[in-house]
């Protein structure tokens, strides 16, 4: 298994990444600084001002979901 999609994201970054699974209402999502950090990781791109999860972002979200469960416990 490859570790190229293993990121140490903050809980807030996970929340933003999870929120991007669905279309963003009105093309807006609060906490722009978190979106910028996810763009730097290559997990999100901004198209016409709307943040969109990349395929790599989806992989990170799926692989990291077990970590999210650990955080909730």
GILINHU-V165584 format. One record per pair of residues at least 24 apart in sequence whose ideal C-beta (glycine too) atoms are under 7 Angstrom apart, sorted by the first residue. I is the first residue (numbers start at 1). GAP is how many residues later the second one is. Records with the same first field share a line. If there is no record, write none. Layout:
BEGIN
I: GAP / GAP
END
This chain:
BEGIN
5: 51 / 54 / 55 / 58
7: 34 / 53
11: 60
13: 24 / 25
14: 50 / 54
17: 26 / 36 / 40 / 44
18: 43
20: 24 / 31 / 32 / 33
21: 32
24: 26 / 27
END
